[in-house]
Amino acid sequence: MTLRGIFCGYRISNGMKAEYYDKANIMDEILDEAIDLSLDSSLRKDILSGKRRRRLKNLTIKMGPVQIQAVRKIATMKSIPYQTLIRHWIAQEIKKELLLENK
């Protein structure tokens, strides 16, 4: 039975939700098949050792209000933070430029 089915018509506190999700296997409600959630051993080792941690630095850039609004809307449609989207676009363009220089 799902959380909605158990508490249908009642206000649900965060504590009640937490208790439900602690006890229920939520993945059974989403999928019928088993899921393997293991990491590659080298990736796991890198993550645990801190090698995969990114050290980001702040950058200030001036943009027009319409551009900012457009970026935020696109990011919302893609369900990612707008700063992440901008960072992704910049990384793509850097790779493209570097590939052009190497030819």
PyMOL commands that set and color helices and strands:
alter all, ss='L'
color gray80, all
select helices_A, chain A and resi 3-6+14-23+26-30+41-49+65-78+82-102
alter helices_A, ss='H'
color red, helices_A
deselect
rebuild
show_as cartoon
